[in-house]
Amino acid sequence: MSQPYYMAIRKTILSKLGGNRFITMTGAKHFGGLTEPGLQFDLPSDRRGQSIK
């Protein structure tokens, strides 16, 4: 069974950003959560509740 189209897009975007290196350098967490193809994640900051879409 193949993965849904939007999951393939998320993996592609993350790999273009650098994959695990990106996660390690930025401290990004909580990936996913979009109802359309794309990638969302949270970055550590002084202010709570900020995320990248």
PyMOL Python script that loads the backbone (N, CA, C, O; Angstrom):
from pymol import cmd

cmd.read_pdbstr("""\
ATOM      1  N   MET A   1       0.849  -1.185   0.000  1.00  0.00           N
ATOM      2  CA  MET A   1       0.000   0.000   0.000  1.00  0.00           C
ATOM      3  C   MET A   1       0.890   1.242   0.000  1.00  0.00           C
ATOM      4  O   MET A   1       1.820   1.342   0.800  1.00  0.00           O
ATOM      5  N   SER A   2       0.613   2.159  -0.870  1.00  0.00           N
ATOM      6  CA  SER A   2       1.431   3.366  -0.958  1.00  0.00           C
ATOM      7  C   SER A   2       0.951   4.415   0.044  1.00  0.00           C
ATOM      8  O   SER A   2      -0.194   4.397   0.496  1.00  0.00           O
ATOM      9  N   GLN A   3       1.863   5.327   0.373  1.00  0.00           N
ATOM     10  CA  GLN A   3       1.528   6.382   1.325  1.00  0.00           C
ATOM     11  C   GLN A   3       0.689   7.455   0.636  1.00  0.00           C
ATOM     12  O   GLN A   3       0.782   7.629  -0.579  1.00  0.00           O
ATOM     13  N   PRO A   4      -0.119   8.166   1.394  1.00  0.00           N
ATOM     14  CA  PRO A   4      -0.921   9.242   0.801  1.00  0.00           C
ATOM     15  C   PRO A   4      -0.035  10.308   0.145  1.00  0.00           C
ATOM     16  O   PRO A   4       1.110  10.520   0.545  1.00  0.00           O
ATOM     17  N   TYR A   5      -0.585  10.956  -0.849  1.00  0.00           N
ATOM     18  CA  TYR A   5       0.123  11.973  -1.616  1.00  0.00           C
ATOM     19  C   TYR A   5       0.699  13.062  -0.721  1.00  0.00           C
ATOM     20  O   TYR A   5       1.845  13.470  -0.908  1.00  0.00           O
ATOM     21  N   TYR A   6      -0.079  13.538   0.246  1.00  0.00           N
ATOM     22  CA  TYR A   6       0.390  14.638   1.098  1.00  0.00           C
ATOM     23  C   TYR A   6       1.558  14.216   1.986  1.00  0.00           C
ATOM     24  O   TYR A   6       2.404  15.045   2.321  1.00  0.00           O
ATOM     25  N   MET A   7       1.618  12.942   2.373  1.00  0.00           N
ATOM     26  CA  MET A   7       2.755  12.465   3.166  1.00  0.00           C
ATOM     27  C   MET A   7       4.028  12.447   2.334  1.00  0.00           C
ATOM     28  O   MET A   7       5.107  12.753   2.841  1.00  0.00           O
ATOM     29  N   ALA A   8       3.909  12.093   1.064  1.00  0.00           N
ATOM     30  CA  ALA A   8       5.074  12.104   0.178  1.00  0.00           C
ATOM     31  C   ALA A   8       5.593  13.530   0.006  1.00  0.00           C
ATOM     32  O   ALA A   8       6.804  13.745  -0.044  1.00  0.00           O
ATOM     33  N   ILE A   9       4.691  14.501  -0.085  1.00  0.00           N
ATOM     34  CA  ILE A   9       5.087  15.907  -0.214  1.00  0.00           C
ATOM     35  C   ILE A   9       5.798  16.370   1.050  1.00  0.00           C
ATOM     36  O   ILE A   9       6.810  17.066   0.967  1.00  0.00           O
ATOM     37  N   ARG A  10       5.285  15.995   2.221  1.00  0.00           N
ATOM     38  CA  ARG A  10       5.938  16.373   3.486  1.00  0.00           C
ATOM     39  C   ARG A  10       7.357  15.835   3.546  1.00  0.00           C
ATOM     40  O   ARG A  10       8.286  16.551   3.919  1.00  0.00           O
ATOM     41  N   LYS A  11       7.520  14.575   3.179  1.00  0.00           N
ATOM     42  CA  LYS A  11       8.858  13.971   3.205  1.00  0.00           C
ATOM     43  C   LYS A  11       9.793  14.667   2.221  1.00  0.00           C
ATOM     44  O   LYS A  11      10.969  14.870   2.521  1.00  0.00           O
ATOM     45  N   THR A  12       9.275  15.031   1.050  1.00  0.00           N
ATOM     46  CA  THR A  12      10.101  15.717   0.046  1.00  0.00           C
ATOM     47  C   THR A  12      10.531  17.089   0.551  1.00  0.00           C
ATOM     48  O   THR A  12      11.697  17.458   0.410  1.00  0.00           O
ATOM     49  N   ILE A  13       9.613  17.844   1.132  1.00  0.00           N
ATOM     50  CA  ILE A  13       9.943  19.180   1.650  1.00  0.00           C
ATOM     51  C   ILE A  13      10.996  19.070   2.748  1.00  0.00           C
ATOM     52  O   ILE A  13      11.972  19.821   2.750  1.00  0.00           O
ATOM     53  N   LEU A  14      10.804  18.148   3.671  1.00  0.00           N
ATOM     54  CA  LEU A  14      11.769  17.982   4.758  1.00  0.00           C
ATOM     55  C   LEU A  14      13.138  17.581   4.214  1.00  0.00           C
ATOM     56  O   LEU A  14      14.159  18.063   4.706  1.00  0.00           O
ATOM     57  N   SER A  15      13.175  16.718   3.219  1.00  0.00           N
ATOM     58  CA  SER A  15      14.475  16.320   2.652  1.00  0.00           C
ATOM     59  C   SER A  15      15.145  17.491   1.948  1.00  0.00           C
ATOM     60  O   SER A  15      16.369  17.613   1.992  1.00  0.00           O
ATOM     61  N   LYS A  16      14.372  18.353   1.300  1.00  0.00           N
ATOM     62  CA  LYS A  16      14.944  19.543   0.652  1.00  0.00           C
ATOM     63  C   LYS A  16      15.489  20.538   1.670  1.00  0.00           C
ATOM     64  O   LYS A  16      16.436  21.268   1.376  1.00  0.00           O
ATOM     65  N   LEU A  17      14.900  20.574   2.864  1.00  0.00           N
ATOM     66  CA  LEU A  17      15.395  21.444   3.933  1.00  0.00           C
ATOM     67  C   LEU A  17      16.652  20.884   4.591  1.00  0.00           C
ATOM     68  O   LEU A  17      17.378  21.616   5.264  1.00  0.00           O
ATOM     69  N   GLY A  18      16.910  19.606   4.404  1.00  0.00           N
ATOM     70  CA  GLY A  18      18.101  18.996   4.974  1.00  0.00           C
ATOM     71  C   GLY A  18      17.820  17.797   5.854  1.00  0.00           C
ATOM     72  O   GLY A  18      18.748  17.214   6.414  1.00  0.00           O
ATOM     73  N   GLY A  19      16.569  17.417   5.988  1.00  0.00           N
ATOM     74  CA  GLY A  19      16.207  16.225   6.746  1.00  0.00           C
ATOM     75  C   GLY A  19      16.600  16.311   8.216  1.00  0.00           C
ATOM     76  O   GLY A  19      16.301  17.294   8.895  1.00  0.00           O
ATOM     77  N   ASN A  20      17.276  15.264   8.698  1.00  0.00           N
ATOM     78  CA  ASN A  20      17.653  15.210  10.119  1.00  0.00           C
ATOM     79  C   ASN A  20      18.635  16.311  10.500  1.00  0.00           C
ATOM     80  O   ASN A  20      18.641  16.760  11.646  1.00  0.00           O
ATOM     81  N   ARG A  21      19.453  16.748   9.572  1.00  0.00           N
ATOM     82  CA  ARG A  21      20.366  17.875   9.867  1.00  0.00           C
ATOM     83  C   ARG A  21      19.569  19.135  10.184  1.00  0.00           C
ATOM     84  O   ARG A  21      19.903  19.862  11.119  1.00  0.00           O
ATOM     85  N   PHE A  22      18.517  19.396   9.411  1.00  0.00           N
ATOM     86  CA  PHE A  22      17.654  20.554   9.654  1.00  0.00           C
ATOM     87  C   PHE A  22      17.020  20.458  11.037  1.00  0.00           C
ATOM     88  O   PHE A  22      17.000  21.436  11.786  1.00  0.00           O
ATOM     89  N   ILE A  23      16.504  19.280  11.373  1.00  0.00           N
ATOM     90  CA  ILE A  23      15.859  19.082  12.665  1.00  0.00           C
ATOM     91  C   ILE A  23      16.859  19.315  13.795  1.00  0.00           C
ATOM     92  O   ILE A  23      16.539  19.967  14.788  1.00  0.00           O
ATOM     93  N   THR A  24      18.063  18.782  13.641  1.00  0.00           N
ATOM     94  CA  THR A  24      19.086  18.928  14.680  1.00  0.00           C
ATOM     95  C   THR A  24      19.534  20.376  14.835  1.00  0.00           C
ATOM     96  O   THR A  24      19.663  20.861  15.959  1.00  0.00           O
ATOM     97  N   MET A  25      19.771  21.068  13.734  1.00  0.00           N
ATOM     98  CA  MET A  25      20.270  22.447  13.808  1.00  0.00           C
ATOM     99  C   MET A  25      19.227  23.430  14.313  1.00  0.00           C
ATOM    100  O   MET A  25      19.573  24.390  15.002  1.00  0.00           O
ATOM    101  N   THR A  26      17.954  23.213  13.986  1.00  0.00           N
ATOM    102  CA  THR A  26      16.926  24.175  14.354  1.00  0.00           C
ATOM    103  C   THR A  26      16.145  23.794  15.606  1.00  0.00           C
ATOM    104  O   THR A  26      15.539  24.656  16.242  1.00  0.00           O
ATOM    105  N   GLY A  27      16.153  22.513  15.965  1.00  0.00           N
ATOM    106  CA  GLY A  27      15.350  22.058  17.093  1.00  0.00           C
ATOM    107  C   GLY A  27      13.880  21.948  16.749  1.00  0.00           C
ATOM    108  O   GLY A  27      13.033  21.976  17.642  1.00  0.00           O
ATOM    109  N   ALA A  28      13.561  21.824  15.468  1.00  0.00           N
ATOM    110  CA  ALA A  28      12.171  21.741  15.025  1.00  0.00           C
ATOM    111  C   ALA A  28      11.491  20.510  15.610  1.00  0.00           C
ATOM    112  O   ALA A  28      12.100  19.449  15.744  1.00  0.00           O
ATOM    113  N   LYS A  29      10.203  20.674  15.959  1.00  0.00           N
ATOM    114  CA  LYS A  29       9.411  19.583  16.544  1.00  0.00           C
ATOM    115  C   LYS A  29       7.982  19.665  16.043  1.00  0.00           C
ATOM    116  O   LYS A  29       7.594  20.640  15.401  1.00  0.00           O
ATOM    117  N   HIS A  30       7.215  18.654  16.335  1.00  0.00           N
ATOM    118  CA  HIS A  30       5.774  18.613  16.053  1.00  0.00           C
ATOM    119  C   HIS A  30       5.481  18.805  14.568  1.00  0.00           C
ATOM    120  O   HIS A  30       4.809  19.763  14.185  1.00  0.00           O
ATOM    121  N   PHE A  31       5.978  17.910  13.743  1.00  0.00           N
ATOM    122  CA  PHE A  31       5.774  17.999  12.302  1.00  0.00           C
ATOM    123  C   PHE A  31       4.380  17.539  11.912  1.00  0.00           C
ATOM    124  O   PHE A  31       3.790  16.679  12.566  1.00  0.00           O
ATOM    125  N   GLY A  32       3.856  18.127  10.830  1.00  0.00           N
ATOM    126  CA  GLY A  32       2.566  17.713  10.279  1.00  0.00           C
ATOM    127  C   GLY A  32       1.454  18.657  10.675  1.00  0.00           C
ATOM    128  O   GLY A  32       1.699  19.802  11.053  1.00  0.00           O
ATOM    129  N   GLY A  33       0.220  18.163  10.584  1.00  0.00           N
ATOM    130  CA  GLY A  33      -0.926  18.923  11.050  1.00  0.00           C
ATOM    131  C   GLY A  33      -1.641  19.763  10.016  1.00  0.00           C
ATOM    132  O   GLY A  33      -2.536  20.526  10.380  1.00  0.00           O
ATOM    133  N   LEU A  34      -1.290  19.660   8.728  1.00  0.00           N
ATOM    134  CA  LEU A  34      -1.988  20.417   7.695  1.00  0.00           C
ATOM    135  C   LEU A  34      -3.023  19.530   7.020  1.00  0.00           C
ATOM    136  O   LEU A  34      -2.832  18.319   6.907  1.00  0.00           O
ATOM    137  N   THR A  35      -4.115  20.132   6.575  1.00  0.00           N
ATOM    138  CA  THR A  35      -5.144  19.377   5.854  1.00  0.00           C
ATOM    139  C   THR A  35      -4.881  19.360   4.360  1.00  0.00           C
ATOM    140  O   THR A  35      -5.576  18.659   3.625  1.00  0.00           O
ATOM    141  N   GLU A  36      -3.912  20.100   3.901  1.00  0.00           N
ATOM    142  CA  GLU A  36      -3.534  20.131   2.489  1.00  0.00           C
ATOM    143  C   GLU A  36      -2.057  19.741   2.386  1.00  0.00           C
ATOM    144  O   GLU A  36      -1.365  19.717   3.404  1.00  0.00           O
ATOM    145  N   PRO A  37      -1.565  19.440   1.205  1.00  0.00           N
ATOM    146  CA  PRO A  37      -0.147  19.096   1.071  1.00  0.00           C
ATOM    147  C   PRO A  37       0.749  20.232   1.564  1.00  0.00           C
ATOM    148  O   PRO A  37       0.548  21.391   1.202  1.00  0.00           O
ATOM    149  N   GLY A  38       1.713  19.899   2.373  1.00  0.00           N
ATOM    150  CA  GLY A  38       2.637  20.880   2.924  1.00  0.00           C
ATOM    151  C   GLY A  38       3.284  20.334   4.178  1.00  0.00           C
ATOM    152  O   GLY A  38       3.102  19.168   4.528  1.00  0.00           O
ATOM    153  N   LEU A  39       4.039  21.179   4.850  1.00  0.00           N
ATOM    154  CA  LEU A  39       4.745  20.766   6.067  1.00  0.00           C
ATOM    155  C   LEU A  39       4.621  21.871   7.097  1.00  0.00           C
ATOM    156  O   LEU A  39       4.840  23.043   6.790  1.00  0.00           O
ATOM    157  N   GLN A  40       4.272  21.503   8.309  1.00  0.00           N
ATOM    158  CA  GLN A  40       4.179  22.452   9.416  1.00  0.00           C
ATOM    159  C   GLN A  40       5.019  21.917  10.561  1.00  0.00           C
ATOM    160  O   GLN A  40       5.031  20.713  10.820  1.00  0.00           O
ATOM    161  N   PHE A  41       5.725  22.812  11.248  1.00  0.00           N
ATOM    162  CA  PHE A  41       6.526  22.406  12.392  1.00  0.00           C
ATOM    163  C   PHE A  41       6.706  23.589  13.313  1.00  0.00           C
ATOM    164  O   PHE A  41       6.514  24.739  12.917  1.00  0.00           O
ATOM    165  N   ASP A  42       7.075  23.297  14.544  1.00  0.00           N
ATOM    166  CA  ASP A  42       7.331  24.328  15.545  1.00  0.00           C
ATOM    167  C   ASP A  42       8.829  24.485  15.738  1.00  0.00           C
ATOM    168  O   ASP A  42       9.573  23.504  15.736  1.00  0.00           O
ATOM    169  N   LEU A  43       9.265  25.730  15.905  1.00  0.00           N
ATOM    170  CA  LEU A  43      10.654  26.032  16.218  1.00  0.00           C
ATOM    171  C   LEU A  43      10.729  26.591  17.626  1.00  0.00           C
ATOM    172  O   LEU A  43       9.830  27.315  18.054  1.00  0.00           O
ATOM    173  N   PRO A  44      11.793  26.263  18.356  1.00  0.00           N
ATOM    174  CA  PRO A  44      11.926  26.826  19.698  1.00  0.00           C
ATOM    175  C   PRO A  44      12.122  28.342  19.625  1.00  0.00           C
ATOM    176  O   PRO A  44      12.833  28.847  18.756  1.00  0.00           O
ATOM    177  N   SER A  45      11.491  29.043  20.534  1.00  0.00           N
ATOM    178  CA  SER A  45      11.640  30.495  20.574  1.00  0.00           C
ATOM    179  C   SER A  45      11.336  30.986  21.984  1.00  0.00           C
ATOM    180  O   SER A  45      10.937  30.212  22.854  1.00  0.00           O
ATOM    181  N   ASP A  46      11.530  32.275  22.194  1.00  0.00           N
ATOM    182  CA  ASP A  46      11.211  32.864  23.483  1.00  0.00           C
ATOM    183  C   ASP A  46       9.705  32.973  23.682  1.00  0.00           C
ATOM    184  O   ASP A  46       9.210  32.950  24.809  1.00  0.00           O
ATOM    185  N   ARG A  47       8.976  33.094  22.554  1.00  0.00           N
ATOM    186  CA  ARG A  47       7.522  33.200  22.622  1.00  0.00           C
ATOM    187  C   ARG A  47       6.889  31.856  22.301  1.00  0.00           C
ATOM    188  O   ARG A  47       7.320  31.175  21.370  1.00  0.00           O
ATOM    189  N   ARG A  48       5.894  31.477  23.043  1.00  0.00           N
ATOM    190  CA  ARG A  48       5.198  30.200  22.832  1.00  0.00           C
ATOM    191  C   ARG A  48       4.147  30.346  21.745  1.00  0.00           C
ATOM    192  O   ARG A  48       3.652  31.441  21.479  1.00  0.00           O
ATOM    193  N   GLY A  49       3.811  29.210  21.114  1.00  0.00           N
ATOM    194  CA  GLY A  49       2.707  29.196  20.172  1.00  0.00           C
ATOM    195  C   GLY A  49       3.039  29.600  18.757  1.00  0.00           C
ATOM    196  O   GLY A  49       2.125  29.774  17.951  1.00  0.00           O
ATOM    197  N   GLN A  50       4.300  29.757  18.416  1.00  0.00           N
ATOM    198  CA  GLN A  50       4.643  30.113  17.052  1.00  0.00           C
ATOM    199  C   GLN A  50       4.957  28.851  16.265  1.00  0.00           C
ATOM    200  O   GLN A  50       5.648  27.959  16.757  1.00  0.00           O
ATOM    201  N   SER A  51       4.447  28.778  15.038  1.00  0.00           N
ATOM    202  CA  SER A  51       4.748  27.644  14.182  1.00  0.00           C
ATOM    203  C   SER A  51       4.974  28.130  12.765  1.00  0.00           C
ATOM    204  O   SER A  51       4.595  29.247  12.414  1.00  0.00           O
ATOM    205  N   ILE A  52       5.586  27.296  11.961  1.00  0.00           N
ATOM    206  CA  ILE A  52       5.884  27.593  10.566  1.00  0.00           C
ATOM    207  C   ILE A  52       4.956  26.773   9.700  1.00  0.00           C
ATOM    208  O   ILE A  52       4.800  25.571   9.918  1.00  0.00           O
ATOM    209  N   LYS A  53       4.336  27.410   8.717  1.00  0.00           N
ATOM    210  CA  LYS A  53       3.478  26.698   7.759  1.00  0.00           C
ATOM    211  C   LYS A  53       4.042  26.867   6.366  1.00  0.00           C
ATOM    212  O   LYS A  53       3.475  26.349   5.404  1.00  0.00           O
TER     213      LYS A  53
END
""", "prot")
cmd.dss("prot")
cmd.show_as("cartoon", "prot")
cmd.util.cbc("prot")
cmd.orient("prot")
